[in-house]
Each structure stands twice: as structure tokens, then as C-alpha cells.
Amino acid sequence: MIEYETLHGKPLAPVKLRAGSSQVFENVVCTCCGAPHTYLYFNDGKKRTQILCKVCSHLFQVHQRFRTIRKSKLFCPHCGLALFRWKSQKEVTIHKCPNDSCPHRIQALAKLNKAERELMKKKSSQFKINYQYREYHYKPEELEHSSPDKPPVELARIHNSENVLGLILTFYVSFAVPARKTAQILREVFCIKVSHQTVLNYAAGAAWYCHRFNLKHKGLIDDISAGDETYIKILGKHQYVFFFISAKNLKITAYHVADNRGTQPAIIAMNEAIRTASDDQQITLVSDGNPSYPAGIHFINAQFEDQQKIQHKKVIGLQNLDDESEEFRSFKQLVERLNRTYKSHVRPAAGFNSTNGAVSLTTLFVTHYNFLRPHMSLKYLPPVPLQELRSLPTIQSRWTKILSLAA
């Protein structure tokens, strides 16, 4: 408009509508020059889908007018077109943008190399070019954290003393001694007659209290956390344990046992990992290329309408083939070392006969790792130091103190 006024010596007049013509809505502006609605007019008669700008002669579509007509609730954030239902499954419905001229599609196509373009002509389903939105149908009860079962016998009613219970947890959990060998050590070294089943029963009973203790005393988390899953065997079949660990204080912020590596267990683990974050904290989660993590972060961020709560960084493969993998590989290595430590504690069990047994030992391992295990990088202090445990000289006394605090 300034150029027009300089060239003609007078300001550009607004659009003069003919009798019976519709005026462009007040909230519509030119997508090219930002001219207000007074300089815009419909260019396709009664359809009223195309708008022409009198200032810059730019022609554009107004897709917002069709939102109430199509009764769609989801729209592409890049081009504004209504998304259509592409795939429907039990736990998720995938909506897709149909616009071939969508900026998201154009940008995705530009990132493909020559070999990928040739492959796309044969197997286009391997490439997610169009914008997609995943609508998950999880219920709150389906997103509950795995927890040990309540023991049939209370620890306060056991026949042995607290010191015996502490010794059992010390050998079975802290020193990763199998249940049968733990019973043998107590019998032949300390003259305490217990069976291996008693060791397992005491551990299951302690895990029920330690799980609540872990969640209560986890504390605040760091801005960056790394997550990964590792496998264990339950009844001869592979099951998975999801872990998240804070980058600075090295404490385990989430642990979840599941029978698959899908989106649902990833959401449960990430929800627990960010549970104690402050309201204004920007969280970054680092993971590998498992698609369950970005899908789960998409589900979690959908709960925060005002801002994006979680950012996701991927570390792909064993070599740094991209800048993101090179920058965040050190965080991914933290959780890989955690997985190795966890495996060294559960390997003597040679598999589990029940899911509760796996959850119980995993819970006790987290208690040992966060509150009892000294870390060299933390000046030989545990990730979560507790004042109540500092004056206790032995591990078994610290175990019994934790159980008394959790009761």
C-alpha cells in the first residue's frame, strides 16, 4: 500500500463490494502481505473458497470456512485442511492430511535423497510424507504403573528378626546372590535356617513397601533424562523393563515392567519420569529409534494445550551419523550402563516364574540403586542421599530403616 501511494500519490482504496456480494470475515488477513479483510474479496463467486488480495494480488484458500460444514475436529497445522481417518485400531486412530500441496509434505519430500525417491515409487508406505495425527484411546486405568502385589503375610509378623530380613535383602538384592545361595549363606555362615522360598517371600513383601518408598522419595528430576528398555524372561518368554535415568544426579526416575515394547508401556514410563517435574520445567527425553517413544511423547504433549511439555531427542545406531546423535549420545550411554547393571542383578535369578517376581526384584533393585548404591561420579554417595541413612554403618541396617520409613 505504501508503494501504491508513492506511485499514484494517493492511498489504495479498500475493496468496494457489489450489491449482494459477501464480505470477507474480519479475522481473515492476506497470507502473503498481511493485508486486512477490507482489501480482500472472494474470487470464486458463491463457493467463497478463494480469496484475492487487492494489495499484492495473492490468491489463497480459506479452509476455516469448511470446518463447521465438515464437522471435523482435527485439522492439519501446516495447511489448515481437515484430516481424514486413515487407520483405526483398538488403541489408536490415525488421521492423515490429504493435501498434496501441504508445506509439511513438500518439506518431507525435499529431505529424501535420490535412492529414497526411487524406493518411494515402489514402496511408498515406508515413508510418512503426509502429516499424521495419532489419537489414542487409552483409559486412565490402562496407564497404571506396574507395582508388586501386596504380600499375604505382613513383614511385621514374620518369624525372623529385622536383622535377618536386612541380611536377606543385602545378599539377594544388593550383592545379586541367587535365592538358593542366599539361603545357603545364611544357613552355613550365620546359622540362620531359612529356605530359598522364604527369601523370595521376604523379598516380595519388602518390594511392596519399597515401591511406595521409591515413588515418594524420588524428588525433582533433571531437565534431561534418558530412557531405554531391556528384556527379561518370565515363564520362558521375553518381557521388557522400561527405565528412565536423570542425567546429572543419576537416579532412576521411572521403571515399568511390560510384556511388549509398544506405545502404552512407553507412555506409562514417561509419565512417571516427568511426574515430579516443576510446572515451568522444559523436559528433554533421550531415547533410541524405538517409535514408541515419539508416539508416547505425542500423546503426553497433547494433554498440555498451552505449551509443549516434552522434547524428544533420538540417538540412532552405534555411530554418530547425524548431529543429534552426536550431541546426545552421552546421555544414551547412561541408560545403557544402567541396563547392564540391572542385568547383573537379575541374571542370577535365571528368569522368573511370575510377573510379580520380576516386578518385585526390579523394585528392590531401584531402591538399592537410588538410596544405597554409592556412585564414584557422585563422590561415592547414592543418587538420592537420605539423612536418616547416613549414620547407619551396615547395608542390612539401612535396608531395615528404609522399610520402617516406608511402612
Number of C-alpha atoms within 10 A of each C-alpha: 15 12 11 12 11 10 10 10 10 11 13 15 11 13 15 12 12 8 6 6 12 13 16 18 13 10 7 16 18 21 13 13 13 13 17 17 19 19 20 26 22 22 15 11 11 9 8 16 16 15 22 18 25 19 22 14 13 14 16 16 16 17 14 14 12 13 15 9 8 9 9 13 9 18 19 21 14 12 18 17 21 23 21 17 15 13 11 12 9 8 13 15 16 16 21 21 26 17 17 11 10 20 15 19 19 13 12 15 16 10 10 14 10 9 8 15 16 12 14 14 9 9 11 13 10 10 14 12 18 20 20 17 21 18 16 18 13 13 9 7 7 11 15 16 17 19 18 23 15 14 16 9 11 11 21 10 8 12 8 13 11 18 13 18 20 22 21 26 26 21 21 27 24 21 13 20 21 21 22 17 15 23 24 18 18 18 14 10 9 11 10 14 13 18 17 15 12 16 21 21 17 21 24 26 20 29 29 22 22 26 21 15 18 23 15 11 13 20 13 14 24 20 17 20 27 30 29 24 26 18 18 20 20 19 11 11 11 14 19 19 24 21 26 28 27 24 20 15 16 24 23 26 28 24 24 23 27 21 16 15 20 15 20 21 27 28 23 23 29 25 18 18 26 23 16 16 16 12 7 7 13 15 20 17 26 27 27 19 14 17 14 18 28 20 18 23 21 20 20 17 15 14 11 11 8 8 10 15 19 19 15 15 21 22 25 18 11 8 10 14 11 10 10 13 22 14 13 19 23 15 22 24 14 19 25 18 11 21 19 11 13 19 15 13 20 22 14 14 19 12 17 18 13 11 18 19 21 22 25 23 23 24 29 24 23 23 25 22 23 24 22 22 19 17 15 9 12 12 8 10 16 21 22 20 14 12 8 11 17 10 8 13 9 12 19 21 18 20 27 19 17 22 19 10 11 17 14
